[in-house]
Amino acid sequence: MKERLLFIINEMLEENDQERIKSWDESIKLRDDLNMDSLMLAELTVRIEDEFDIDIFEDGIVQTINEILLKIEGK
């Protein structure tokens, strides 16, 4: 799951002319570190829902890629 999530995020970053994440770091913040705006976060939600059948923002805002992974894993 972690590899697939990283692929989705990197794909989005490339599409927005941003640098890819080279290695997994649980503390990477979506807005602060990856410069994701609300439009990118909405697109990320759709892609993750399509891939993993889960709405990562259903229970509130997620801030880090680790929080996304925990939601995907059901924790």
Gaussian input, Z-matrix of N, CA and C with variables (Angstrom, degrees):
# hf/3-21g

backbone

0 1
 N
 C     1     B1
 C     2     B2     1     A1
 N     3     B3     2     A2     1     D1
 C     4     B4     3     A3     2     D2
 C     5     B5     4     A4     3     D3
 N     6     B6     5     A5     4     D4
 C     7     B7     6     A6     5     D5
 C     8     B8     7     A7     6     D6
 N     9     B9     8     A8     7     D7
 C    10    B10     9     A9     8     D8
 C    11    B11    10    A10     9     D9
 N    12    B12    11    A11    10    D10
 C    13    B13    12    A12    11    D11
 C    14    B14    13    A13    12    D12
 N    15    B15    14    A14    13    D13
 C    16    B16    15    A15    14    D14
 C    17    B17    16    A16    15    D15
 N    18    B18    17    A17    16    D16
 C    19    B19    18    A18    17    D17
 C    20    B20    19    A19    18    D18
 N    21    B21    20    A20    19    D19
 C    22    B22    21    A21    20    D20
 C    23    B23    22    A22    21    D21
 N    24    B24    23    A23    22    D22
 C    25    B25    24    A24    23    D23
 C    26    B26    25    A25    24    D24
 N    27    B27    26    A26    25    D25
 C    28    B28    27    A27    26    D26
 C    29    B29    28    A28    27    D27
 N    30    B30    29    A29    28    D28
 C    31    B31    30    A30    29    D29
 C    32    B32    31    A31    30    D30
 N    33    B33    32    A32    31    D31
 C    34    B34    33    A33    32    D32
 C    35    B35    34    A34    33    D33
 N    36    B36    35    A35    34    D34
 C    37    B37    36    A36    35    D35
 C    38    B38    37    A37    36    D36
 N    39    B39    38    A38    37    D37
 C    40    B40    39    A39    38    D38
 C    41    B41    40    A40    39    D39
 N    42    B42    41    A41    40    D40
 C    43    B43    42    A42    41    D41
 C    44    B44    43    A43    42    D42
 N    45    B45    44    A44    43    D43
 C    46    B46    45    A45    44    D44
 C    47    B47    46    A46    45    D45
 N    48    B48    47    A47    46    D46
 C    49    B49    48    A48    47    D47
 C    50    B50    49    A49    48    D48
 N    51    B51    50    A50    49    D49
 C    52    B52    51    A51    50    D50
 C    53    B53    52    A52    51    D51
 N    54    B54    53    A53    52    D52
 C    55    B55    54    A54    53    D53
 C    56    B56    55    A55    54    D54
 N    57    B57    56    A56    55    D55
 C    58    B58    57    A57    56    D56
 C    59    B59    58    A58    57    D57
 N    60    B60    59    A59    58    D58
 C    61    B61    60    A60    59    D59
 C    62    B62    61    A61    60    D60
 N    63    B63    62    A62    61    D61
 C    64    B64    63    A63    62    D62
 C    65    B65    64    A64    63    D63
 N    66    B66    65    A65    64    D64
 C    67    B67    66    A66    65    D65
 C    68    B68    67    A67    66    D66
 N    69    B69    68    A68    67    D67
 C    70    B70    69    A69    68    D68
 C    71    B71    70    A70    69    D69
 N    72    B72    71    A71    70    D70
 C    73    B73    72    A72    71    D71
 C    74    B74    73    A73    72    D72
 N    75    B75    74    A74    73    D73
 C    76    B76    75    A75    74    D74
 C    77    B77    76    A76    75    D75
 N    78    B78    77    A77    76    D76
 C    79    B79    78    A78    77    D77
 C    80    B80    79    A79    78    D78
 N    81    B81    80    A80    79    D79
 C    82    B82    81    A81    80    D80
 C    83    B83    82    A82    81    D81
 N    84    B84    83    A83    82    D82
 C    85    B85    84    A84    83    D83
 C    86    B86    85    A85    84    D84
 N    87    B87    86    A86    85    D85
 C    88    B88    87    A87    86    D86
 C    89    B89    88    A88    87    D87
 N    90    B90    89    A89    88    D88
 C    91    B91    90    A90    89    D89
 C    92    B92    91    A91    90    D90
 N    93    B93    92    A92    91    D91
 C    94    B94    93    A93    92    D92
 C    95    B95    94    A94    93    D93
 N    96    B96    95    A95    94    D94
 C    97    B97    96    A96    95    D95
 C    98    B98    97    A97    96    D96
 N    99    B99    98    A98    97    D97
 C   100   B100    99    A99    98    D98
 C   101   B101   100   A100    99    D99
 N   102   B102   101   A101   100   D100
 C   103   B103   102   A102   101   D101
 C   104   B104   103   A103   102   D102
 N   105   B105   104   A104   103   D103
 C   106   B106   105   A105   104   D104
 C   107   B107   106   A106   105   D105
 N   108   B108   107   A107   106   D106
 C   109   B109   108   A108   107   D107
 C   110   B110   109   A109   108   D108
 N   111   B111   110   A110   109   D109
 C   112   B112   111   A111   110   D110
 C   113   B113   112   A112   111   D111
 N   114   B114   113   A113   112   D112
 C   115   B115   114   A114   113   D113
 C   116   B116   115   A115   114   D114
 N   117   B117   116   A116   115   D115
 C   118   B118   117   A117   116   D116
 C   119   B119   118   A118   117   D117
 N   120   B120   119   A119   118   D118
 C   121   B121   120   A120   119   D119
 C   122   B122   121   A121   120   D120
 N   123   B123   122   A122   121   D121
 C   124   B124   123   A123   122   D122
 C   125   B125   124   A124   123   D123
 N   126   B126   125   A125   124   D124
 C   127   B127   126   A126   125   D125
 C   128   B128   127   A127   126   D126
 N   129   B129   128   A128   127   D127
 C   130   B130   129   A129   128   D128
 C   131   B131   130   A130   129   D129
 N   132   B132   131   A131   130   D130
 C   133   B133   132   A132   131   D131
 C   134   B134   133   A133   132   D132
 N   135   B135   134   A134   133   D133
 C   136   B136   135   A135   134   D134
 C   137   B137   136   A136   135   D135
 N   138   B138   137   A137   136   D136
 C   139   B139   138   A138   137   D137
 C   140   B140   139   A139   138   D138
 N   141   B141   140   A140   139   D139
 C   142   B142   141   A141   140   D140
 C   143   B143   142   A142   141   D141
 N   144   B144   143   A143   142   D142
 C   145   B145   144   A144   143   D143
 C   146   B146   145   A145   144   D144
 N   147   B147   146   A146   145   D145
 C   148   B148   147   A147   146   D146
 C   149   B149   148   A148   147   D147
 N   150   B150   149   A149   148   D148
 C   151   B151   150   A150   149   D149
 C   152   B152   151   A151   150   D150
 N   153   B153   152   A152   151   D151
 C   154   B154   153   A153   152   D152
 C   155   B155   154   A154   153   D153
 N   156   B156   155   A155   154   D154
 C   157   B157   156   A156   155   D155
 C   158   B158   157   A157   156   D156
 N   159   B159   158   A158   157   D157
 C   160   B160   159   A159   158   D158
 C   161   B161   160   A160   159   D159
 N   162   B162   161   A161   160   D160
 C   163   B163   162   A162   161   D161
 C   164   B164   163   A163   162   D162
 N   165   B165   164   A164   163   D163
 C   166   B166   165   A165   164   D164
 C   167   B167   166   A166   165   D165
 N   168   B168   167   A167   166   D166
 C   169   B169   168   A168   167   D167
 C   170   B170   169   A169   168   D168
 N   171   B171   170   A170   169   D169
 C   172   B172   171   A171   170   D170
 C   173   B173   172   A172   171   D171
 N   174   B174   173   A173   172   D172
 C   175   B175   174   A174   173   D173
 C   176   B176   175   A175   174   D174
 N   177   B177   176   A176   175   D175
 C   178   B178   177   A177   176   D176
 C   179   B179   178   A178   177   D177
 N   180   B180   179   A179   178   D178
 C   181   B181   180   A180   179   D179
 C   182   B182   181   A181   180   D180
 N   183   B183   182   A182   181   D181
 C   184   B184   183   A183   182   D182
 C   185   B185   184   A184   183   D183
 N   186   B186   185   A185   184   D184
 C   187   B187   186   A186   185   D185
 C   188   B188   187   A187   186   D186
 N   189   B189   188   A188   187   D187
 C   190   B190   189   A189   188   D188
 C   191   B191   190   A190   189   D189
 N   192   B192   191   A191   190   D190
 C   193   B193   192   A192   191   D191
 C   194   B194   193   A193   192   D192
 N   195   B195   194   A194   193   D193
 C   196   B196   195   A195   194   D194
 C   197   B197   196   A196   195   D195
 N   198   B198   197   A197   196   D196
 C   199   B199   198   A198   197   D197
 C   200   B200   199   A199   198   D198
 N   201   B201   200   A200   199   D199
 C   202   B202   201   A201   200   D200
 C   203   B203   202   A202   201   D201
 N   204   B204   203   A203   202   D202
 C   205   B205   204   A204   203   D203
 C   206   B206   205   A205   204   D204
 N   207   B207   206   A206   205   D205
 C   208   B208   207   A207   206   D206
 C   209   B209   208   A208   207   D207
 N   210   B210   209   A209   208   D208
 C   211   B211   210   A210   209   D209
 C   212   B212   211   A211   210   D210
 N   213   B213   212   A212   211   D211
 C   214   B214   213   A213   212   D212
 C   215   B215   214   A214   213   D213
 N   216   B216   215   A215   214   D214
 C   217   B217   216   A216   215   D215
 C   218   B218   217   A217   216   D216
 N   219   B219   218   A218   217   D217
 C   220   B220   219   A219   218   D218
 C   221   B221   220   A220   219   D219
 N   222   B222   221   A221   220   D220
 C   223   B223   222   A222   221   D221
 C   224   B224   223   A223   222   D222

   B1=1.4581
   B2=1.5274
   B3=1.3172
   B4=1.4559
   B5=1.5222
   B6=1.3306
   B7=1.4630
   B8=1.5261
   B9=1.3210
   B10=1.4662
   B11=1.5269
   B12=1.3151
   B13=1.4568
   B14=1.5326
   B15=1.3083
   B16=1.4552
   B17=1.5325
   B18=1.3290
   B19=1.4609
   B20=1.5255
   B21=1.3270
   B22=1.4702
   B23=1.5238
   B24=1.3228
   B25=1.4645
   B26=1.5216
   B27=1.3304
   B28=1.4601
   B29=1.5281
   B30=1.3027
   B31=1.4564
   B32=1.5312
   B33=1.3200
   B34=1.4623
   B35=1.5234
   B36=1.3200
   B37=1.4567
   B38=1.5275
   B39=1.3292
   B40=1.4635
   B41=1.5295
   B42=1.3239
   B43=1.4625
   B44=1.5303
   B45=1.3199
   B46=1.4620
   B47=1.5311
   B48=1.3409
   B49=1.4696
   B50=1.5220
   B51=1.3175
   B52=1.4588
   B53=1.5184
   B54=1.3105
   B55=1.4600
   B56=1.5270
   B57=1.3289
   B58=1.4709
   B59=1.5266
   B60=1.3081
   B61=1.4593
   B62=1.5203
   B63=1.3047
   B64=1.4716
   B65=1.5234
   B66=1.3148
   B67=1.4612
   B68=1.5298
   B69=1.3126
   B70=1.4589
   B71=1.5206
   B72=1.3098
   B73=1.4581
   B74=1.5189
   B75=1.3215
   B76=1.4634
   B77=1.5220
   B78=1.3143
   B79=1.4595
   B80=1.5374
   B81=1.3340
   B82=1.4674
   B83=1.5235
   B84=1.3198
   B85=1.4711
   B86=1.5284
   B87=1.3214
   B88=1.4620
   B89=1.5233
   B90=1.3092
   B91=1.4705
   B92=1.5274
   B93=1.3060
   B94=1.4611
   B95=1.5303
   B96=1.3330
   B97=1.4583
   B98=1.5331
   B99=1.3302
   B100=1.4677
   B101=1.5224
   B102=1.3165
   B103=1.4671
   B104=1.5236
   B105=1.3196
   B106=1.4635
   B107=1.5202
   B108=1.3192
   B109=1.4575
   B110=1.5290
   B111=1.3112
   B112=1.4636
   B113=1.5285
   B114=1.3233
   B115=1.4605
   B116=1.5311
   B117=1.3138
   B118=1.4669
   B119=1.5219
   B120=1.3231
   B121=1.4671
   B122=1.5240
   B123=1.3183
   B124=1.4713
   B125=1.5232
   B126=1.3313
   B127=1.4632
   B128=1.5266
   B129=1.3202
   B130=1.4591
   B131=1.5282
   B132=1.3058
   B133=1.4628
   B134=1.5138
   B135=1.3277
   B136=1.4674
   B137=1.5276
   B138=1.3095
   B139=1.4746
   B140=1.5207
   B141=1.3243
   B142=1.4657
   B143=1.5237
   B144=1.3170
   B145=1.4659
   B146=1.5277
   B147=1.3283
   B148=1.4658
   B149=1.5223
   B150=1.3077
   B151=1.4652
   B152=1.5293
   B153=1.3416
   B154=1.4642
   B155=1.5329
   B156=1.3270
   B157=1.4672
   B158=1.5339
   B159=1.3466
   B160=1.4583
   B161=1.5269
   B162=1.3287
   B163=1.4664
   B164=1.5250
   B165=1.3296
   B166=1.4684
   B167=1.5278
   B168=1.3247
   B169=1.4612
   B170=1.5270
   B171=1.3269
   B172=1.4610
   B173=1.5299
   B174=1.3246
   B175=1.4680
   B176=1.5261
   B177=1.3270
   B178=1.4558
   B179=1.5098
   B180=1.2934
   B181=1.4587
   B182=1.5237
   B183=1.3231
   B184=1.4597
   B185=1.5180
   B186=1.3142
   B187=1.4593
   B188=1.5272
   B189=1.3464
   B190=1.4640
   B191=1.5239
   B192=1.3407
   B193=1.4610
   B194=1.5253
   B195=1.3119
   B196=1.4566
   B197=1.5270
   B198=1.3166
   B199=1.4691
   B200=1.5262
   B201=1.3237
   B202=1.4706
   B203=1.5206
   B204=1.3264
   B205=1.4583
   B206=1.5287
   B207=1.3187
   B208=1.4695
   B209=1.5148
   B210=1.3254
   B211=1.4674
   B212=1.5236
   B213=1.3307
   B214=1.4599
   B215=1.5282
   B216=1.3229
   B217=1.4623
   B218=1.5294
   B219=1.3321
   B220=1.4506
   B221=1.5105
   B222=1.3123
   B223=1.4781
   B224=1.5024
   A1=111.59
   A2=115.40
   A3=120.10
   A4=110.55
   A5=116.30
   A6=120.35
   A7=111.21
   A8=116.73
   A9=120.65
   A10=110.52
   A11=117.66
   A12=121.68
   A13=110.10
   A14=117.17
   A15=121.20
   A16=110.67
   A17=116.90
   A18=120.88
   A19=110.84
   A20=117.27
   A21=121.76
   A22=110.36
   A23=116.74
   A24=120.50
   A25=110.89
   A26=117.05
   A27=120.00
   A28=112.31
   A29=116.74
   A30=121.09
   A31=110.37
   A32=116.02
   A33=120.73
   A34=111.57
   A35=116.88
   A36=120.30
   A37=110.73
   A38=116.63
   A39=120.46
   A40=111.32
   A41=116.54
   A42=120.81
   A43=111.89
   A44=115.78
   A45=121.11
   A46=112.03
   A47=115.26
   A48=122.46
   A49=113.22
   A50=115.82
   A51=121.35
   A52=109.50
   A53=115.37
   A54=121.09
   A55=110.98
   A56=115.28
   A57=122.19
   A58=111.11
   A59=115.83
   A60=122.21
   A61=106.55
   A62=116.92
   A63=120.15
   A64=112.70
   A65=116.93
   A66=119.94
   A67=109.62
   A68=114.31
   A69=120.65
   A70=110.21
   A71=115.93
   A72=122.46
   A73=106.39
   A74=116.27
   A75=121.91
   A76=113.37
   A77=116.91
   A78=119.65
   A79=113.55
   A80=118.06
   A81=120.25
   A82=109.39
   A83=115.26
   A84=121.33
   A85=109.51
   A86=115.33
   A87=120.86
   A88=111.91
   A89=117.23
   A90=120.40
   A91=112.38
   A92=117.15
   A93=121.34
   A94=113.27
   A95=117.10
   A96=120.49
   A97=113.42
   A98=116.33
   A99=120.21
   A100=112.54
   A101=116.20
   A102=121.96
   A103=113.24
   A104=116.67
   A105=120.28
   A106=109.49
   A107=115.63
   A108=119.94
   A109=108.50
   A110=117.24
   A111=120.46
   A112=112.27
   A113=117.58
   A114=120.61
   A115=110.95
   A116=116.11
   A117=119.61
   A118=111.35
   A119=117.16
   A120=120.13
   A121=110.95
   A122=116.55
   A123=120.30
   A124=110.13
   A125=116.47
   A126=120.43
   A127=110.85
   A128=116.53
   A129=120.60
   A130=110.29
   A131=116.77
   A132=121.52
   A133=110.98
   A134=116.38
   A135=121.15
   A136=110.29
   A137=117.04
   A138=120.29
   A139=111.61
   A140=116.59
   A141=119.80
   A142=110.17
   A143=116.64
   A144=119.37
   A145=110.44
   A146=117.62
   A147=120.89
   A148=111.40
   A149=116.88
   A150=121.73
   A151=112.95
   A152=117.31
   A153=121.31
   A154=114.00
   A155=117.10
   A156=122.60
   A157=112.06
   A158=115.14
   A159=120.80
   A160=109.37
   A161=115.82
   A162=121.40
   A163=107.37
   A164=116.30
   A165=120.10
   A166=113.01
   A167=117.43
   A168=120.45
   A169=112.79
   A170=117.11
   A171=121.39
   A172=112.53
   A173=116.92
   A174=121.73
   A175=112.88
   A176=117.47
   A177=120.57
   A178=111.31
   A179=115.15
   A180=121.48
   A181=110.76
   A182=115.65
   A183=120.96
   A184=107.62
   A185=116.16
   A186=120.72
   A187=113.39
   A188=116.84
   A189=120.34
   A190=110.85
   A191=115.05
   A192=117.59
   A193=110.83
   A194=117.97
   A195=120.07
   A196=111.17
   A197=117.96
   A198=121.04
   A199=110.19
   A200=116.99
   A201=120.16
   A202=109.52
   A203=117.20
   A204=121.44
   A205=111.19
   A206=117.10
   A207=120.25
   A208=111.72
   A209=117.99
   A210=121.22
   A211=110.37
   A212=116.54
   A213=119.85
   A214=110.64
   A215=115.50
   A216=120.75
   A217=112.27
   A218=117.11
   A219=121.43
   A220=114.32
   A221=117.18
   A222=120.53
   A223=110.89
   D1=-40.54
   D2=-177.62
   D3=-60.85
   D4=-43.64
   D5=-179.13
   D6=-64.63
   D7=-40.41
   D8=-179.77
   D9=-67.61
   D10=-40.65
   D11=177.36
   D12=-62.87
   D13=-44.09
   D14=178.33
   D15=-61.91
   D16=-39.33
   D17=177.49
   D18=-61.42
   D19=-45.48
   D20=-179.57
   D21=-61.86
   D22=-46.56
   D23=-179.71
   D24=-63.55
   D25=-45.29
   D26=179.90
   D27=-64.60
   D28=-37.61
   D29=176.78
   D30=-59.74
   D31=-44.35
   D32=178.44
   D33=-65.88
   D34=-41.90
   D35=179.73
   D36=-61.91
   D37=-43.88
   D38=178.40
   D39=-61.76
   D40=-41.90
   D41=179.89
   D42=-62.68
   D43=-23.81
   D44=179.96
   D45=-106.00
   D46=21.90
   D47=177.28
   D48=54.08
   D49=40.85
   D50=176.78
   D51=-115.35
   D52=160.15
   D53=-178.26
   D54=-71.59
   D55=140.11
   D56=178.38
   D57=-70.10
   D58=157.35
   D59=171.27
   D60=-81.49
   D61=124.39
   D62=-176.84
   D63=-85.62
   D64=-31.96
   D65=179.02
   D66=-145.77
   D67=156.89
   D68=-177.90
   D69=-71.09
   D70=129.23
   D71=175.34
   D72=-139.32
   D73=113.45
   D74=-174.82
   D75=-58.07
   D76=-24.59
   D77=-174.30
   D78=-89.28
   D79=-0.03
   D80=-179.40
   D81=-61.22
   D82=123.10
   D83=-179.25
   D84=-93.29
   D85=134.62
   D86=-176.40
   D87=-61.24
   D88=-48.36
   D89=-177.65
   D90=-80.30
   D91=-50.92
   D92=-172.66
   D93=-72.82
   D94=-45.69
   D95=-175.12
   D96=-90.27
   D97=-34.54
   D98=-177.24
   D99=-101.65
   D100=-2.37
   D101=178.71
   D102=55.78
   D103=37.39
   D104=177.70
   D105=-80.10
   D106=127.98
   D107=175.62
   D108=-93.33
   D109=-178.06
   D110=-175.68
   D111=-62.85
   D112=-33.28
   D113=177.92
   D114=-66.87
   D115=-43.71
   D116=177.89
   D117=-65.60
   D118=-38.22
   D119=178.24
   D120=-65.16
   D121=-37.86
   D122=177.24
   D123=-64.24
   D124=-42.88
   D125=178.66
   D126=-65.62
   D127=-40.06
   D128=177.58
   D129=-60.66
   D130=-42.00
   D131=177.98
   D132=-58.15
   D133=-45.82
   D134=-179.06
   D135=-63.98
   D136=-45.55
   D137=-178.69
   D138=-63.78
   D139=-40.93
   D140=179.69
   D141=-69.45
   D142=-39.02
   D143=177.98
   D144=-63.77
   D145=-40.65
   D146=177.49
   D147=-63.72
   D148=-41.19
   D149=-175.88
   D150=-78.48
   D151=-43.83
   D152=-171.27
   D153=-114.72
   D154=-2.28
   D155=179.43
   D156=57.34
   D157=46.45
   D158=177.31
   D159=-145.82
   D160=140.24
   D161=176.18
   D162=-94.17
   D163=107.58
   D164=-174.44
   D165=-68.77
   D166=-18.65
   D167=-179.55
   D168=-103.79
   D169=10.85
   D170=-178.02
   D171=-59.73
   D172=-40.35
   D173=-176.21
   D174=-101.01
   D175=11.26
   D176=-178.43
   D177=131.73
   D178=-177.31
   D179=-175.71
   D180=-80.55
   D181=135.89
   D182=171.71
   D183=-101.05
   D184=143.87
   D185=-174.92
   D186=-111.44
   D187=-30.07
   D188=-174.95
   D189=-122.49
   D190=163.48
   D191=177.42
   D192=-68.79
   D193=-26.20
   D194=176.78
   D195=-67.30
   D196=-37.53
   D197=177.07
   D198=-62.64
   D199=-37.46
   D200=176.62
   D201=-63.51
   D202=-47.53
   D203=-179.51
   D204=-59.07
   D205=-42.90
   D206=178.63
   D207=-61.88
   D208=-38.79
   D209=178.02
   D210=-67.07
   D211=-40.89
   D212=178.52
   D213=-63.00
   D214=-39.63
   D215=-179.55
   D216=-77.95
   D217=-5.92
   D218=177.55
   D219=78.26
   D220=28.94
   D221=-178.33
   D222=-105.07

